[in-house]
């Protein structure tokens, strides 16, 4: 048997991967997702923060909301310029994309 909370986090991570298909530009370094009880944090690390990044994030959030329906958690984006420090990731945060160097 699996822990229901762990299963929920894993399900949301897999759903987020699907929502991101076609929405990762060459400026994206990495993407992670953290699922809490009432909130989902979608973290992007980018080479440079552009309007295209913001549009892709908005599209990804819309797709993720549609895929998670009828559950409607608050989905919050976070954008950081640079490379992620894995030691500073949030609890239950899953790296779902990391660009090849």
LOFIBA-630667 format. One record per residue (C-alpha): z, x, y. Coordinates in nm, 3 decimals. Example, Ala and Ser with C-alpha at 12.3 -4.5 7.8 and 13.67 -1.06 7.14 Angstrom:
BEGIN
<r><zz>0.780</zz><xx>1.230</xx><yy>-0.450</yy></r>
<r><zz>0.714</zz><xx>1.367</xx><yy>-0.106</yy></r>
//
This chain:
BEGIN
<r><zz>0.000</zz><xx>0.000</xx><yy>0.000</yy></r>
<r><zz>-0.074</zz><xx>0.117</xx><yy>0.351</yy></r>
<r><zz>0.131</zz><xx>0.085</xx><yy>0.665</yy></r>
<r><zz>-0.013</zz><xx>-0.213</xx><yy>0.864</yy></r>
<r><zz>0.019</zz><xx>-0.030</xx><yy>1.198</yy></r>
<r><zz>-0.162</zz><xx>0.277</xx><yy>1.062</yy></r>
<r><zz>-0.433</zz><xx>0.051</xx><yy>0.920</yy></r>
<r><zz>-0.473</zz><xx>-0.118</xx><yy>1.261</yy></r>
<r><zz>-0.506</zz><xx>0.219</xx><yy>1.438</yy></r>
<r><zz>-0.763</zz><xx>0.336</xx><yy>1.184</yy></r>
<r><zz>-0.959</zz><xx>0.008</xx><yy>1.212</yy></r>
<r><zz>-0.970</zz><xx>0.033</xx><yy>1.592</yy></r>
<r><zz>-1.081</zz><xx>0.398</xx><yy>1.571</yy></r>
<r><zz>-1.367</zz><xx>0.307</xx><yy>1.338</yy></r>
<r><zz>-1.463</zz><xx>0.015</xx><yy>1.560</yy></r>
<r><zz>-1.462</zz><xx>0.242</xx><yy>1.865</yy></r>
<r><zz>-1.702</zz><xx>0.482</xx><yy>1.691</yy></r>
<r><zz>-1.939</zz><xx>0.190</xx><yy>1.641</yy></r>
<r><zz>-1.898</zz><xx>0.082</xx><yy>2.006</yy></r>
<r><zz>-1.986</zz><xx>0.434</xx><yy>2.125</yy></r>
<r><zz>-2.317</zz><xx>0.454</xx><yy>1.940</yy></r>
<r><zz>-2.583</zz><xx>0.548</xx><yy>2.193</yy></r>
<r><zz>-2.328</zz><xx>0.582</xx><yy>2.474</yy></r>
<r><zz>-2.240</zz><xx>0.951</xx><yy>2.456</yy></r>
<r><zz>-2.433</zz><xx>1.160</xx><yy>2.706</yy></r>
<r><zz>-2.473</zz><xx>1.536</xx><yy>2.702</yy></r>
<r><zz>-2.190</zz><xx>1.563</xx><yy>2.960</yy></r>
<r><zz>-1.934</zz><xx>1.423</xx><yy>2.714</yy></r>
<r><zz>-1.726</zz><xx>1.694</xx><yy>2.545</yy></r>
<r><zz>-1.493</zz><xx>1.474</xx><yy>2.339</yy></r>
<r><zz>-1.365</zz><xx>1.119</xx><yy>2.299</yy></r>
<r><zz>-1.033</zz><xx>1.003</xx><yy>2.156</yy></r>
<r><zz>-0.873</zz><xx>0.665</xx><yy>2.104</yy></r>
<r><zz>-0.507</zz><xx>0.569</xx><yy>2.091</yy></r>
<r><zz>-0.407</zz><xx>0.222</xx><yy>1.980</yy></r>
<r><zz>-0.072</zz><xx>0.083</xx><yy>2.082</yy></r>
<r><zz>0.062</zz><xx>-0.267</xx><yy>2.023</yy></r>
<r><zz>-0.089</zz><xx>-0.428</xx><yy>2.334</yy></r>
<r><zz>-0.317</zz><xx>-0.152</xx><yy>2.464</yy></r>
<r><zz>-0.600</zz><xx>0.076</xx><yy>2.358</yy></r>
<r><zz>-0.647</zz><xx>0.404</xx><yy>2.546</yy></r>
<r><zz>-1.003</zz><xx>0.539</xx><yy>2.543</yy></r>
<r><zz>-0.996</zz><xx>0.905</xx><yy>2.655</yy></r>
<r><zz>-1.307</zz><xx>1.099</xx><yy>2.757</yy></r>
<r><zz>-1.331</zz><xx>1.471</xx><yy>2.827</yy></r>
<r><zz>-1.646</zz><xx>1.551</xx><yy>3.021</yy></r>
<r><zz>-1.826</zz><xx>1.853</xx><yy>3.166</yy></r>
<r><zz>-1.871</zz><xx>1.662</xx><yy>3.493</yy></r>
<r><zz>-1.771</zz><xx>1.310</xx><yy>3.593</yy></r>
<r><zz>-2.084</zz><xx>1.113</xx><yy>3.687</yy></r>
<r><zz>-2.181</zz><xx>0.754</xx><yy>3.754</yy></r>
<r><zz>-2.362</zz><xx>0.756</xx><yy>3.418</yy></r>
<r><zz>-2.033</zz><xx>0.841</xx><yy>3.243</yy></r>
<r><zz>-1.863</zz><xx>0.547</xx><yy>3.419</yy></r>
<r><zz>-2.145</zz><xx>0.311</xx><yy>3.318</yy></r>
<r><zz>-2.131</zz><xx>0.428</xx><yy>2.955</yy></r>
<r><zz>-1.753</zz><xx>0.381</xx><yy>2.950</yy></r>
<r><zz>-1.788</zz><xx>0.027</xx><yy>3.088</yy></r>
<r><zz>-2.050</zz><xx>-0.052</xx><yy>2.822</yy></r>
<r><zz>-1.832</zz><xx>0.097</xx><yy>2.546</yy></r>
<r><zz>-1.532</zz><xx>-0.108</xx><yy>2.658</yy></r>
<r><zz>-1.741</zz><xx>-0.426</xx><yy>2.661</yy></r>
<r><zz>-1.871</zz><xx>-0.356</xx><yy>2.311</yy></r>
<r><zz>-1.525</zz><xx>-0.266</xx><yy>2.183</yy></r>
<r><zz>-1.381</zz><xx>-0.590</xx><yy>2.324</yy></r>
<r><zz>-1.657</zz><xx>-0.787</xx><yy>2.152</yy></r>
<r><zz>-1.602</zz><xx>-0.608</xx><yy>1.820</yy></r>
<r><zz>-1.222</zz><xx>-0.659</xx><yy>1.834</yy></r>
<r><zz>-1.242</zz><xx>-1.029</xx><yy>1.925</yy></r>
<r><zz>-1.031</zz><xx>-1.246</xx><yy>1.878</yy></r>
<r><zz>-0.774</zz><xx>-0.968</xx><yy>1.927</yy></r>
<r><zz>-0.798</zz><xx>-0.881</xx><yy>2.295</yy></r>
<r><zz>-0.593</zz><xx>-0.570</xx><yy>2.371</yy></r>
<r><zz>-0.603</zz><xx>-0.414</xx><yy>2.716</yy></r>
<r><zz>-0.855</zz><xx>-0.129</xx><yy>2.692</yy></r>
<r><zz>-0.787</zz><xx>0.146</xx><yy>2.944</yy></r>
<r><zz>-1.027</zz><xx>0.436</xx><yy>3.002</yy></r>
<r><zz>-0.915</zz><xx>0.785</xx><yy>3.097</yy></r>
<r><zz>-1.161</zz><xx>1.054</xx><yy>3.210</yy></r>
<r><zz>-1.072</zz><xx>1.423</xx><yy>3.230</yy></r>
<r><zz>-1.300</zz><xx>1.708</xx><yy>3.327</yy></r>
<r><zz>-1.275</zz><xx>1.997</xx><yy>3.081</yy></r>
<r><zz>-1.198</zz><xx>2.054</xx><yy>2.716</yy></r>
<r><zz>-0.921</zz><xx>1.864</xx><yy>2.537</yy></r>
<r><zz>-0.595</zz><xx>2.035</xx><yy>2.444</yy></r>
<r><zz>-0.526</zz><xx>1.888</xx><yy>2.102</yy></r>
<r><zz>-0.157</zz><xx>1.975</xx><yy>2.143</yy></r>
<r><zz>-0.132</zz><xx>1.724</xx><yy>2.429</yy></r>
<r><zz>-0.278</zz><xx>1.421</xx><yy>2.250</yy></r>
<r><zz>-0.089</zz><xx>1.092</xx><yy>2.248</yy></r>
<r><zz>0.093</zz><xx>0.955</xx><yy>1.941</yy></r>
<r><zz>-0.154</zz><xx>0.779</xx><yy>1.709</yy></r>
<r><zz>-0.444</zz><xx>0.924</xx><yy>1.910</yy></r>
<r><zz>-0.758</zz><xx>0.989</xx><yy>1.706</yy></r>
<r><zz>-1.034</zz><xx>1.227</xx><yy>1.809</yy></r>
<r><zz>-1.350</zz><xx>1.030</xx><yy>1.730</yy></r>
<r><zz>-1.612</zz><xx>1.257</xx><yy>1.888</yy></r>
<r><zz>-1.629</zz><xx>1.628</xx><yy>1.968</yy></r>
<r><zz>-1.952</zz><xx>1.787</xx><yy>2.087</yy></r>
<r><zz>-2.087</zz><xx>2.091</xx><yy>1.911</yy></r>
<r><zz>-2.048</zz><xx>2.408</xx><yy>2.115</yy></r>
//
